[in-house]
Amino acid sequence: MSFRTTIKHLHRNRRTFVESFSLARFNSSASAVHPPRPPSISLPHPNDQDSYTHLKEDPIDICSSIWVKAFASLPNSSFSDLSSFLSKFDLWVLAYQRSCADLTGSFPPRNAIHSHVLRDLLSLRNAVINGKFSWNRKANQLIRCPNDKSRIHLISKRKLQAMLESDEPCFQDRIVQEVLLYVLEPVFEARFSSKSHAFRPGRNAHSFIRAVRSNFAGYLWFLKADLSEVFSRVDENMVMGCLEKAVKDKKVLRLVKSALQSPRQTRPRVEDNEVVKKTKKRKGSTKKKKILNENEPKPDPYWLRTFFHFAPEEAAKVPSYGHCGILSPLLANVCLHELDLVMEDKIVEYFRPSKLDSIWRDSINDGCHNPAWPEFVPASGKEKTRKMDYIRYGGHFLVGIRGPREDAVRIRKEIIELCESKFGIRLDNSKIEIEHISRGILFLDHIICRRIIHPTLRYTSSGGTIVSQKCVGTLLSVTASLQQCIRKFRQVELVKGDRDPEPLPCNPMLYSSQAHTNSQMNKFLETMADWYRYADNRKKIVGFCAYVIRSSLAKLYAARYRLKSRAKVYRIALRNLSRPLIESSNNAAPEYSDLLRMGLVDAIEGVQFSRMSMIPSCDYTPLPRNWVPDHENILREYIKLQDPGLYSELYSIVKRQGLSLPQDEISEIVWGYKILGVCHFKINVGNGMEGEEKMESKHDFKFSTE
């Protein structure tokens, strides 16, 4: 062997030794924080059984079977075999896909997942089933995020400590949370009350506002309570006690309890310090543009970030318990479900009907005040029906009371005692406020109030004549708060001032084209118009938002194209800013129409809602009395069709009455009405009817002939 070959051989062996030594040091530093991985959950060898053979079922079918089983069971039944669903490997693959979509912004297809990822995912599933899984193992993960680079080199102690103390959850923790959510959410959705509208599928802020509009007319006093303290701290024994009422599976309970017990390490924020150091920017220093990695998701667009600032106070806070992550909102609803049950019992106990009242004279579900117009309540007598109602959105709830203020004070005291005994939270009167409907109640940035109106009601009497009658009553009004909207615009620096707000230029869109800027702001306006969909003053509030956006863009274009004023911008680009604006210094540029024809520029969309007639009106569609989301209706219909007794009953009905199409029944009814109506009149006249019966027959004859 030559001298040169010997040197190369020694150099290669030295480099291999350094890499192996670095990897050993990293493993030793990681094992100092967490114990080494047990041999029972070690990664399988590539020559072992192929992981693709574990993919046998469709994960959507598995999730559907869990939902059907939960809704087909009795309300007070418990589930003790949820571990069988945890062992379904297809659910873990679906959880991995959704976790990747959340972190990388792209949903990986099932057939594009590599075999080594499936092996890591299989080892994670086995660790969870065998009880070997522990939360927040950042230094020794069984499966890593696709964005993480494989660490084969030595990392510093500072980087390792920063990784362990970071607030970002482990990727494998997110997968386990997804699987637990698939299993536990159907179990409790079948038990939850219809009074809660947050962190639940099919229920949101819009369903809350519609429920208030349809069910809270006629209440005089309101209790507005804030229980958001439950979102930050809660007793784990109380959470586990609520879970054990429906879940008897020890593996699932042990997994959730370990997530609640694990303390989450958070670094102190800069805002928490009393003195914040202000750093001066150097002259000529500019913020560098961030270059995204290959799998790094794109940041949210400007219009979406702006809309997130308009989140109301009741929807801004999200629960966070230990390492539960996305499972925390479900656990918060499980805890607050105890409050829902107690309040439903109080609603039944408090009800005392009165014959002198115009609504709820007989029963608690009496809808005699016109279900087609539930916001209107006719004037009543001196004595009113005692009734209350309750609705909750997350950690905030409303209680409407039709009765004296003393009852509202007593109910508030009972709620305070209940929260202290159940949740360990001591509330004062500032957390549960008593407000009268005449002053207005602010909830979800909407004001709930009433106004006195004198409508003319038209209805058809028993004889078929149309009767017009004037009456007086109160109308429940749900309007969007203009002051809250102005405050949100001030936070995003698009207006200044309170009483007379002045729009400011939209500086974040300074370097974007006119077409891109208009399209971004159009998406924002469409989202705002949908957010205020059920507000009585929808045209007014959306018109104000459109005015702010249009004026802000006009000021931006005036500065960008050196037009000096908004009036010149409107003169060139029109009111909706749809015509192109060209810089005056570049006179040799080609025409916009020629560039648009060649496909070199984008078409410019005009800013929406530039006229009041373009803004859609409020949606007054009443919410049905026993409304449930569409997916629950489909589930219950599917369960009903699976019952064999239904088909035997239908067969007996068809055998007894015969089979007829709906079209045939409708044609028989119409034809019988046309023919038998006249015959019925002739028979009644021949028999010599008297009094009211004769008058009714005349009305029937007139109506039938018409």
C-alpha positions as CSV (number, residue, x, y, z in Angstrom):
1,M,0.0,0.0,0.0
2,S,1.4,3.4,-1.0
3,F,1.9,6.2,1.5
4,R,-0.8,8.4,-0.1
5,T,-3.4,5.5,0.1
6,T,-2.5,4.9,3.7
7,I,-3.1,8.6,4.6
8,K,-6.5,8.6,2.9
9,H,-7.5,5.4,4.7
10,L,-6.5,6.9,8.1
11,H,-8.4,10.1,7.3
12,R,-11.5,8.2,6.4
13,N,-11.4,6.2,9.6
14,R,-10.8,9.3,11.7
15,R,-13.9,11.0,10.2
16,T,-16.1,8.0,10.9
17,F,-14.8,7.9,14.5
18,V,-15.7,11.6,15.0
19,E,-19.2,11.2,13.7
20,S,-19.9,8.1,15.8
21,F,-18.4,9.9,18.9
22,S,-20.6,13.0,18.2
23,L,-23.7,10.8,17.9
24,A,-22.8,9.0,21.2
25,R,-22.4,12.3,23.0
26,F,-25.8,13.5,21.8
27,N,-27.5,10.2,22.9
28,S,-25.8,10.5,26.3
29,S,-27.0,14.1,26.7
30,A,-30.5,13.1,25.7
31,S,-30.6,10.1,28.0
32,A,-29.6,12.4,30.9
33,V,-32.9,14.3,30.4
34,H,-35.0,11.2,29.6
35,P,-34.3,7.5,30.2
36,P,-33.3,5.5,27.2
37,R,-35.9,3.8,25.0
38,P,-36.9,0.4,26.3
39,P,-36.0,-2.5,24.0
40,S,-39.7,-3.6,23.8
41,I,-40.6,-0.5,21.7
42,S,-37.5,-0.3,19.6
43,L,-37.8,0.4,15.9
44,P,-38.4,-2.7,13.8
45,H,-35.8,-3.8,11.4
46,P,-36.5,-3.1,7.7
47,N,-36.5,-6.8,7.0
48,D,-39.4,-7.4,9.4
49,Q,-43.0,-7.5,8.4
50,D,-44.0,-4.9,6.0
51,S,-45.9,-2.0,7.6
52,Y,-48.2,-1.6,4.6
53,T,-49.9,-4.8,5.6
54,H,-51.4,-3.1,8.7
55,L,-53.4,-0.7,6.4
56,K,-56.6,-2.8,6.1
57,E,-59.6,-0.4,6.6
58,D,-60.7,3.0,5.7
59,P,-60.1,5.5,8.6
60,I,-63.3,7.4,7.7
61,D,-65.3,4.2,8.2
62,I,-63.7,3.6,11.5
63,C,-64.5,7.2,12.7
64,S,-68.1,6.8,11.4
65,S,-68.5,3.5,13.3
66,I,-67.4,5.3,16.5
67,W,-70.0,8.1,15.9
68,V,-72.8,5.6,15.2
69,K,-72.0,3.5,18.2
70,A,-72.0,6.6,20.5
71,F,-75.3,8.1,19.2
72,A,-77.0,4.7,19.2
73,S,-76.2,4.1,22.8
74,L,-78.3,5.4,25.7
75,P,-77.4,8.8,27.1
76,N,-76.1,7.5,30.4
77,S,-74.2,4.5,29.0
78,S,-70.5,4.1,29.4
79,F,-67.8,2.8,27.1
80,S,-65.2,0.3,28.3
81,D,-63.7,-1.0,25.0
82,L,-62.2,2.2,23.4
83,S,-58.8,0.6,23.3
84,S,-59.9,-1.5,20.4
85,F,-60.2,1.7,18.4
86,L,-56.8,2.9,19.6
87,S,-55.2,-0.2,18.1
88,K,-56.6,0.6,14.6
89,F,-53.4,1.5,12.7
90,D,-55.5,3.3,10.0
91,L,-56.5,5.9,12.6
92,W,-52.9,6.6,13.4
93,V,-52.1,7.1,9.7
94,L,-55.0,9.6,9.4
95,A,-53.7,11.4,12.5
96,Y,-50.3,11.6,11.0
97,Q,-51.7,13.1,7.8
98,R,-53.6,15.7,9.6
99,S,-50.7,16.6,11.9
100,C,-48.5,17.0,8.8
101,A,-51.1,19.2,7.2
102,D,-51.2,21.4,10.3
103,L,-47.4,21.8,10.4
104,T,-46.4,21.8,6.7
105,G,-49.6,23.1,5.1
106,S,-49.9,20.1,2.8
107,F,-51.9,16.9,3.3
108,P,-49.7,13.9,2.3
109,P,-51.5,11.2,0.4
110,R,-51.7,7.8,2.0
111,N,-49.8,6.0,-0.7
112,A,-47.0,8.6,-0.5
113,I,-46.0,7.9,3.1
114,H,-42.6,6.2,3.2
115,S,-42.2,2.8,4.8
116,H,-39.8,4.0,7.5
117,V,-42.4,6.6,8.6
118,L,-45.0,3.8,8.9
119,R,-42.6,1.8,11.0
120,D,-42.0,4.7,13.3
121,L,-45.8,5.3,13.5
122,L,-46.3,1.6,14.3
123,S,-43.8,1.8,17.1
124,L,-45.6,4.8,18.5
125,R,-48.9,3.0,18.4
126,N,-47.4,0.0,20.2
127,A,-45.9,2.3,22.8
128,V,-49.3,3.8,23.5
129,I,-51.1,0.5,23.7
130,N,-48.4,-1.1,25.9
131,G,-48.3,1.8,28.3
132,K,-44.7,2.8,27.4
133,F,-45.5,6.2,26.0
134,S,-44.6,9.4,27.9
135,W,-45.4,13.0,26.9
136,N,-43.0,15.7,25.8
137,R,-40.0,13.5,24.9
138,K,-38.4,16.0,22.6
139,A,-34.9,14.5,22.8
140,N,-36.0,10.9,22.1
141,Q,-39.0,10.9,19.8
142,L,-40.3,7.8,18.2
143,I,-41.4,9.7,15.1
144,R,-40.3,13.1,13.9
145,C,-41.9,15.9,12.0
146,P,-41.2,16.0,8.3
147,N,-39.6,19.4,8.7
148,D,-37.0,18.1,11.2
149,K,-33.6,17.3,9.8
150,S,-32.0,14.1,11.0
151,R,-29.5,15.0,13.6
152,I,-26.3,13.0,13.2
153,H,-24.0,15.7,14.3
154,L,-23.3,17.0,17.8
155,I,-25.5,19.8,19.0
156,S,-24.6,22.3,21.7
157,K,-25.9,22.2,25.2
158,R,-27.6,25.6,24.7
159,K,-29.5,24.3,21.6
160,L,-30.5,21.2,23.5
161,Q,-31.8,23.2,26.5
162,A,-33.7,25.6,24.2
163,M,-35.3,22.6,22.4
164,L,-36.4,21.1,25.7
165,E,-37.7,24.4,27.1
166,S,-39.5,25.5,24.0
167,D,-43.3,25.9,24.0
168,E,-43.8,24.0,20.8
169,P,-45.3,20.6,21.4
170,C,-43.8,17.4,20.2
171,F,-44.9,16.1,16.8
172,Q,-45.6,12.6,18.3
173,D,-47.7,14.2,21.0
174,R,-49.8,15.9,18.4
175,I,-50.5,12.5,16.7
176,V,-51.5,10.9,20.0
177,Q,-53.8,13.9,20.7
178,E,-55.5,13.5,17.3
179,V,-56.2,9.8,17.9
180,L,-57.6,10.5,21.3
181,L,-59.8,13.2,19.8
182,Y,-61.1,10.7,17.2
183,V,-62.1,8.3,20.0
184,L,-63.4,10.6,22.7
185,E,-65.2,13.3,20.8
186,P,-68.1,11.1,19.5
187,V,-68.6,9.7,23.0
188,F,-69.2,13.1,24.6
189,E,-70.9,14.8,21.6
190,A,-73.8,12.3,22.1
191,R,-74.1,13.4,25.8
192,F,-73.5,17.2,25.5
193,S,-76.3,19.6,26.0
194,S,-77.8,21.6,23.2
195,K,-77.2,24.8,25.2
196,S,-73.4,24.9,24.5
197,H,-72.1,26.3,21.2
198,A,-68.3,26.5,21.3
199,F,-65.6,24.0,20.4
200,R,-68.1,21.6,18.9
201,P,-68.7,20.4,15.3
202,G,-71.7,22.1,13.7
203,R,-72.1,24.7,16.5
204,N,-70.4,28.1,16.4
205,A,-70.9,31.8,17.1
206,H,-73.6,32.0,14.4
207,S,-75.7,29.2,15.9
208,F,-75.3,31.0,19.3
209,I,-76.7,34.3,17.9
210,R,-79.5,32.5,16.1
211,A,-80.5,30.7,19.3
212,V,-80.5,33.9,21.2
213,R,-82.7,35.6,18.6
214,S,-85.2,32.7,18.5
215,N,-85.4,31.7,22.2
216,F,-84.5,34.7,24.3
217,A,-87.4,37.1,23.4
218,G,-89.4,38.1,26.4
219,Y,-86.7,38.0,29.1
220,L,-86.2,41.1,31.2
221,W,-83.1,40.4,33.2
222,F,-79.8,38.8,32.0
223,L,-76.9,37.2,33.8
224,K,-73.7,37.5,31.9
225,A,-71.0,35.3,33.4
226,D,-67.3,34.8,32.7
227,L,-65.9,31.4,33.6
228,S,-62.8,31.5,31.4
229,E,-60.7,30.9,34.4
230,V,-61.5,27.2,33.9
231,F,-59.5,27.3,30.7
232,S,-56.2,28.1,32.4
233,R,-56.4,26.1,35.6
234,V,-58.6,23.1,36.6
235,D,-58.3,20.3,39.1
236,E,-57.3,17.1,37.3
237,N,-59.3,15.0,39.7
238,M,-62.4,16.8,38.7
239,V,-61.6,16.4,35.0
240,M,-61.0,12.7,35.4
241,G,-64.2,12.3,37.5
242,C,-66.2,13.8,34.6
243,L,-64.4,11.6,32.1
244,E,-65.0,8.4,34.1
245,K,-68.8,8.9,33.9
246,A,-68.7,8.0,30.2
247,V,-65.3,6.3,29.7
248,K,-64.4,3.1,31.6
249,D,-61.4,2.2,29.5
250,K,-58.3,2.2,31.8
251,K,-55.8,2.7,29.0
252,V,-57.5,5.8,27.7
253,L,-58.0,7.3,31.2
254,R,-54.4,6.6,32.1
255,L,-53.2,8.3,28.9
256,V,-55.4,11.4,29.5
257,K,-54.4,11.6,33.2
258,S,-50.7,11.5,32.4
259,A,-51.2,14.4,29.9
260,L,-53.0,16.4,32.6
261,Q,-50.3,15.7,35.2
262,S,-47.4,16.6,33.0
263,P,-46.4,20.2,33.7
264,R,-45.8,22.2,30.6
265,Q,-42.5,24.1,30.7
266,T,-42.9,27.7,29.5
267,R,-40.3,30.4,29.3
268,P,-41.0,33.8,30.8
269,R,-42.4,36.2,28.3
270,V,-41.0,39.7,27.7
271,E,-44.3,41.3,28.5
272,D,-44.2,39.8,32.0
273,N,-41.1,41.8,33.0
274,E,-41.6,45.2,34.6
275,V,-38.9,46.8,32.5
276,V,-38.8,46.1,28.7
277,K,-35.5,47.0,27.1
278,K,-36.0,49.1,24.0
279,T,-33.4,48.5,21.3
280,K,-32.7,51.2,18.8
281,K,-32.5,50.3,15.2
282,R,-29.3,51.0,13.4
283,K,-29.2,53.5,10.6
284,G,-29.8,51.8,7.2
285,S,-30.8,48.5,8.8
286,T,-33.8,46.9,7.2
287,K,-35.8,43.8,8.0
288,K,-34.6,40.9,5.9
289,K,-37.2,38.9,4.0
290,K,-37.6,35.4,5.3
291,I,-36.9,32.6,2.9
292,L,-39.2,29.6,3.6
293,N,-37.8,26.1,3.6
294,E,-39.0,23.4,1.3
295,N,-41.7,21.9,3.6
296,E,-42.4,25.1,5.7
297,P,-46.0,26.3,5.4
298,K,-46.7,29.7,4.0
299,P,-47.8,32.3,6.6
300,D,-51.4,33.4,6.7
301,P,-52.3,36.1,4.2
302,Y,-52.7,39.6,5.4
303,W,-56.6,39.7,5.1
304,L,-56.8,36.5,7.3
305,R,-54.4,37.9,9.9
306,T,-56.5,41.1,10.0
307,F,-59.7,39.2,10.5
308,F,-58.2,37.2,13.4
309,H,-57.8,40.6,15.2
310,F,-61.6,40.9,15.1
311,A,-62.2,37.9,17.3
312,P,-64.5,38.8,20.2
313,E,-63.4,38.5,23.8
314,E,-65.6,35.4,24.4
315,A,-63.9,33.5,21.5
316,A,-60.3,34.8,21.9
317,K,-59.2,32.4,24.7
318,V,-58.7,28.7,24.0
319,P,-58.3,26.1,26.8
320,S,-54.8,24.6,27.4
321,Y,-54.3,21.8,29.9
322,G,-50.8,20.3,30.4
323,H,-49.9,18.4,27.2
324,C,-53.4,17.8,26.1
325,G,-53.1,20.3,23.2
326,I,-56.0,20.0,20.8
327,L,-57.8,17.7,23.3
328,S,-58.1,20.6,25.8
329,P,-61.3,22.2,24.3
330,L,-63.1,18.9,24.5
331,L,-62.0,18.4,28.2
332,A,-63.2,22.0,29.0
333,N,-66.6,21.2,27.5
334,V,-66.7,17.9,29.5
335,C,-66.1,19.9,32.7
336,L,-68.6,22.6,31.9
337,H,-71.2,20.0,30.9
338,E,-71.9,19.6,34.6
339,L,-72.9,23.2,34.8
340,D,-75.2,22.7,31.7
341,L,-77.0,19.9,33.4
342,V,-77.5,21.9,36.7
343,M,-78.8,24.9,34.7
344,E,-81.3,22.7,32.7
345,D,-82.7,21.4,36.0
346,K,-83.1,25.0,37.3
347,I,-84.9,26.0,34.1
348,V,-87.6,23.4,34.8
349,E,-87.8,24.2,38.5
350,Y,-88.2,28.0,37.9
351,F,-91.0,27.7,35.4
352,R,-94.4,29.0,36.7
353,P,-97.0,29.7,34.0
354,S,-99.6,32.5,34.1
355,K,-102.8,32.7,32.1
356,L,-102.5,36.5,32.0
357,D,-99.2,36.4,30.0
358,S,-99.1,36.4,26.3
359,I,-96.5,33.7,26.0
360,W,-95.7,30.4,27.8
361,R,-99.2,30.2,29.3
362,D,-99.5,26.4,29.6
363,S,-96.1,24.6,29.2
364,I,-92.4,25.5,29.1
365,N,-92.3,24.6,25.3
366,D,-95.4,26.7,24.4
367,G,-94.8,28.5,21.1
368,C,-98.0,30.4,20.9
369,H,-96.1,33.7,20.2
370,N,-95.8,32.9,16.5
371,P,-92.8,30.6,15.8
372,A,-92.4,32.3,12.4
373,W,-91.6,35.6,14.2
374,P,-90.0,34.5,17.5
375,E,-88.4,37.9,18.1
376,F,-91.7,39.6,18.7
377,V,-93.5,39.3,22.0
378,P,-97.0,40.8,22.4
379,A,-97.8,43.0,25.4
380,S,-98.9,41.0,28.4
381,G,-101.0,41.6,31.5
382,K,-99.8,42.6,35.0
383,E,-98.8,39.1,35.9
384,K,-96.0,37.5,33.9
385,T,-94.9,33.9,33.5
386,R,-91.8,33.1,35.5
387,K,-89.3,31.5,33.1
388,M,-85.6,31.4,32.6
389,D,-83.3,30.1,29.8
390,Y,-79.6,29.4,29.6
391,I,-77.0,29.3,26.8
392,R,-73.2,28.9,26.9
393,Y,-70.4,29.8,24.5
394,G,-67.1,28.4,25.8
395,G,-66.3,29.9,29.2
396,H,-69.0,32.6,28.9
397,F,-72.8,32.1,29.3
398,L,-76.0,34.0,29.4
399,V,-79.1,33.4,31.6
400,G,-82.3,35.1,30.6
401,I,-84.9,35.6,33.4
402,R,-88.6,36.6,33.0
403,G,-89.3,37.7,36.5
404,P,-88.2,40.2,39.2
405,R,-84.6,41.2,39.8
406,E,-84.7,39.4,43.2
407,D,-84.8,36.1,41.4
408,A,-81.8,37.1,39.3
409,V,-79.8,37.9,42.5
410,R,-80.8,34.6,44.0
411,I,-79.8,32.6,40.9
412,R,-76.5,34.5,40.7
413,K,-75.7,33.5,44.3
414,E,-76.5,29.8,43.5
415,I,-74.3,29.9,40.4
416,I,-71.4,31.3,42.5
417,E,-71.8,28.5,45.1
418,L,-72.0,25.9,42.4
419,C,-68.8,27.1,40.6
420,E,-66.9,27.1,43.9
421,S,-68.0,23.6,44.9
422,K,-67.6,22.1,41.4
423,F,-64.7,23.8,39.8
424,G,-62.9,25.4,42.8
425,I,-63.3,28.9,41.3
426,R,-64.3,31.8,43.5
427,L,-66.3,34.3,41.5
428,D,-67.4,37.8,42.6
429,N,-70.2,39.9,41.3
430,S,-68.0,41.5,38.7
431,K,-67.7,38.1,37.0
432,I,-71.5,37.6,36.9
433,E,-73.2,40.8,36.0
434,I,-77.0,41.5,36.2
435,E,-78.2,43.7,33.3
436,H,-81.6,44.7,32.1
437,I,-82.6,44.2,28.5
438,S,-83.4,47.9,28.0
439,R,-79.7,48.8,28.6
440,G,-78.4,46.2,26.1
441,I,-76.1,43.2,26.7
442,L,-72.8,42.9,24.8
443,F,-71.9,39.4,23.8
444,L,-69.7,38.2,20.9
445,D,-69.5,41.9,19.8
446,H,-73.3,41.9,19.3
447,I,-75.7,44.0,21.4
448,I,-78.8,42.2,22.6
449,C,-81.6,44.7,23.3
450,R,-85.3,45.3,22.7
451,R,-87.5,48.0,21.3
452,I,-91.3,48.7,21.5
453,I,-93.1,48.4,18.1
454,H,-96.8,48.7,17.0
455,P,-97.1,46.1,14.2
456,T,-100.2,45.3,12.2
457,L,-100.7,41.5,12.3
458,R,-102.6,39.9,9.4
459,Y,-103.9,36.4,9.7
460,T,-106.6,34.2,8.2
461,S,-109.6,33.4,10.3
462,S,-111.5,30.1,10.4
463,G,-113.8,31.2,7.7
464,G,-111.0,32.1,5.3
465,T,-111.2,35.9,5.6
466,I,-108.0,37.9,6.2
467,V,-108.1,39.8,9.4
468,S,-105.8,42.8,10.2
469,Q,-105.3,43.7,13.8
470,K,-103.0,46.4,15.4
471,C,-101.1,45.4,18.5
472,V,-98.2,46.5,20.6
473,G,-95.2,44.5,21.8
474,T,-91.5,44.2,22.2
475,L,-89.0,43.1,19.5
476,L,-85.7,41.5,20.4
477,S,-82.9,43.1,18.5
478,V,-79.4,41.7,17.9
479,T,-77.2,44.4,16.5
480,A,-73.4,44.5,15.8
481,S,-71.5,46.9,18.1
482,L,-70.0,49.7,16.0
483,Q,-67.7,50.8,18.9
484,Q,-66.2,47.3,19.1
485,C,-65.6,47.4,15.3
486,I,-63.9,50.7,15.5
487,R,-61.7,49.5,18.4
488,K,-60.6,46.4,16.3
489,F,-59.8,48.6,13.3
490,R,-57.6,50.7,15.6
491,Q,-55.7,47.6,16.8
492,V,-54.8,46.8,13.2
493,E,-53.9,50.5,12.6
494,L,-56.4,51.1,9.8
495,V,-58.2,54.0,11.6
496,K,-57.4,56.6,14.3
497,G,-59.8,58.2,16.7
498,D,-63.0,57.0,18.4
499,R,-65.9,59.3,17.8
500,D,-64.9,60.4,14.3
501,P,-62.5,57.7,13.1
502,E,-60.2,58.7,10.3
503,P,-58.9,55.9,8.0
504,L,-55.2,55.4,7.7
505,P,-53.3,54.0,4.7
506,C,-52.9,50.3,4.5
507,N,-49.1,50.2,4.9
508,P,-48.5,46.4,4.9
509,M,-49.7,46.3,1.3
510,L,-47.4,49.0,0.1
511,Y,-45.3,46.8,-2.2
512,S,-48.2,44.7,-3.6
513,S,-49.8,45.3,-6.9
514,Q,-53.2,47.0,-7.2
515,A,-54.8,43.7,-8.3
516,H,-53.4,41.7,-5.4
517,T,-54.3,44.4,-2.9
518,N,-57.9,44.7,-4.0
519,S,-58.3,40.9,-4.0
520,Q,-56.9,40.6,-0.5
521,M,-59.2,43.3,0.8
522,N,-62.2,41.8,-1.0
523,K,-61.7,38.5,0.8
524,F,-61.6,40.5,4.1
525,L,-64.8,42.3,3.3
526,E,-66.6,39.1,2.3
527,T,-65.5,37.5,5.6
528,M,-66.7,40.5,7.6
529,A,-70.1,40.4,5.8
530,D,-70.5,36.7,6.7
531,W,-69.5,37.4,10.3
532,Y,-72.2,40.0,10.7
533,R,-74.7,37.8,8.8
534,Y,-77.3,37.7,11.6
535,A,-76.9,41.3,12.8
536,D,-79.9,43.7,12.4
537,N,-77.6,46.5,11.3
538,R,-75.7,44.3,8.8
539,K,-75.8,46.9,6.0
540,K,-74.6,49.7,8.3
541,I,-71.7,47.8,9.9
542,V,-70.5,46.2,6.6
543,G,-70.9,49.6,4.9
544,F,-68.6,51.1,7.5
545,C,-66.0,48.4,7.0
546,A,-66.1,48.9,3.3
547,Y,-65.7,52.7,3.8
548,V,-62.6,52.2,6.0
549,I,-61.0,49.7,3.6
550,R,-61.8,51.8,0.5
551,S,-60.5,55.0,2.1
552,S,-57.4,53.2,3.4
553,L,-56.6,51.8,0.0
554,A,-57.2,55.2,-1.7
555,K,-54.7,56.8,0.7
556,L,-52.2,54.0,0.0
557,Y,-52.6,54.4,-3.8
558,A,-52.3,58.2,-3.5
559,A,-48.9,57.8,-1.8
560,R,-47.7,55.0,-4.1
561,Y,-48.6,56.7,-7.4
562,R,-48.0,60.3,-6.2
563,L,-51.5,61.5,-6.7
564,K,-51.5,63.6,-3.5
565,S,-55.2,63.1,-2.5
566,R,-57.9,60.5,-2.4
567,A,-60.1,62.6,-4.7
568,K,-57.6,62.1,-7.6
569,V,-57.5,58.4,-6.9
570,Y,-61.3,58.2,-7.1
571,R,-61.3,60.3,-10.2
572,I,-58.9,57.9,-12.1
573,A,-59.8,54.5,-10.5
574,L,-63.5,55.2,-9.8
575,R,-65.3,54.7,-6.6
576,N,-64.5,50.9,-6.4
577,L,-60.8,51.4,-7.4
578,S,-61.3,49.0,-10.4
579,R,-59.4,51.0,-13.0
580,P,-55.6,50.8,-13.1
581,L,-53.4,53.5,-11.7
582,I,-50.1,54.2,-13.5
583,E,-47.1,56.2,-12.2
584,S,-46.8,59.5,-13.8
585,S,-43.0,59.2,-14.2
586,N,-43.2,56.1,-16.4
587,N,-44.9,57.5,-19.4
588,A,-43.3,55.0,-21.8
589,A,-45.1,52.0,-20.2
590,P,-47.5,50.1,-22.4
591,E,-51.3,50.3,-21.9
592,Y,-52.9,48.2,-19.2
593,S,-55.3,46.7,-21.7
594,D,-52.4,45.5,-23.9
595,L,-50.6,43.9,-20.9
596,L,-53.9,42.3,-19.7
597,R,-54.5,40.8,-23.2
598,M,-51.0,39.3,-23.2
599,G,-51.4,37.9,-19.8
600,L,-48.6,39.9,-18.2
601,V,-50.8,41.5,-15.5
602,D,-53.8,40.3,-13.4
603,A,-57.3,41.7,-13.8
604,I,-58.1,44.3,-11.2
605,E,-61.2,43.5,-9.1
606,G,-63.2,46.4,-7.8
607,V,-63.5,46.8,-4.0
608,Q,-66.8,45.3,-3.0
609,F,-69.7,46.9,-1.3
610,S,-69.0,50.4,-2.7
611,R,-72.8,51.0,-2.7
612,M,-75.2,50.3,0.1
613,S,-77.4,48.4,-2.3
614,M,-74.6,45.8,-2.9
615,I,-74.5,44.8,0.8
616,P,-76.7,41.8,1.6
617,S,-79.5,42.3,4.2
618,C,-79.7,40.5,7.6
619,D,-80.6,36.9,7.6
620,Y,-83.8,36.6,9.7
621,T,-84.3,32.9,9.1
622,P,-85.7,31.6,12.5
623,L,-83.9,28.7,14.2
624,P,-86.1,25.7,14.6
625,R,-87.2,24.9,18.1
626,N,-85.4,21.6,18.4
627,W,-82.5,22.5,16.1
628,V,-79.5,20.1,15.8
629,P,-76.6,20.2,13.3
630,D,-76.9,18.4,10.0
631,H,-74.4,15.7,10.9
632,E,-76.5,14.7,14.0
633,N,-79.6,14.5,11.9
634,I,-77.9,12.3,9.4
635,L,-76.5,10.1,12.2
636,R,-79.9,9.6,13.8
637,E,-81.6,8.9,10.5
638,Y,-78.9,6.3,9.7
639,I,-79.4,4.7,13.1
640,K,-83.1,4.6,12.6
641,L,-82.7,2.9,9.2
642,Q,-80.4,0.3,10.8
643,D,-83.2,-0.8,13.1
644,P,-85.0,-4.0,11.7
645,G,-88.2,-3.1,13.6
646,L,-88.6,-0.1,11.3
647,Y,-88.9,-2.2,8.2
648,S,-91.3,-4.6,9.8
649,E,-93.5,-1.7,10.8
650,L,-93.4,-0.2,7.3
651,Y,-94.2,-3.5,5.8
652,S,-97.3,-3.9,8.0
653,I,-98.5,-0.4,7.1
654,V,-98.0,-1.1,3.4
655,K,-99.8,-4.4,3.7
656,R,-102.7,-2.8,5.5
657,Q,-103.1,0.4,3.6
658,G,-101.5,-0.4,0.3
659,L,-98.6,1.3,-1.5
660,S,-99.2,4.8,-3.0
661,L,-96.9,7.4,-4.3
662,P,-96.8,11.0,-2.8
663,Q,-97.7,12.4,-6.2
664,D,-100.9,10.3,-6.2
665,E,-101.9,11.4,-2.7
666,I,-101.4,15.0,-3.6
667,S,-103.5,14.7,-6.8
668,E,-106.3,13.0,-4.9
669,I,-106.3,15.7,-2.2
670,V,-106.5,18.5,-4.8
671,W,-109.1,16.8,-6.9
672,G,-111.2,15.9,-3.9
673,Y,-111.0,19.5,-2.7
674,K,-112.2,20.8,-6.1
675,I,-115.1,18.3,-6.5
676,L,-116.2,17.5,-2.9
677,G,-116.1,21.1,-1.8
678,V,-119.1,22.0,-4.0
679,C,-120.9,18.8,-3.2
680,H,-120.4,19.3,0.5
681,F,-121.9,22.8,0.2
682,K,-125.0,21.5,-1.6
683,I,-125.5,18.8,0.9
684,N,-125.2,21.2,3.9
685,V,-127.6,23.7,2.3
686,G,-130.2,20.9,1.5
687,N,-130.1,19.8,5.2
688,G,-130.9,23.3,6.4
689,M,-127.8,24.3,8.3
690,E,-128.2,27.2,10.7
691,G,-126.0,29.7,12.6
692,E,-122.3,29.5,12.5
693,E,-122.3,26.2,10.5
694,K,-124.0,27.8,7.6
695,M,-121.6,30.8,7.7
696,E,-118.6,28.4,7.7
697,S,-120.1,26.5,4.7
698,K,-120.5,29.7,2.8
699,H,-116.9,30.7,3.5
700,D,-115.8,27.2,2.4
701,F,-117.8,27.5,-0.8
702,K,-116.3,30.9,-1.6
703,F,-112.8,29.7,-0.9
704,S,-113.3,26.5,-2.9
705,T,-114.7,28.3,-5.9
706,E,-111.9,30.8,-5.9
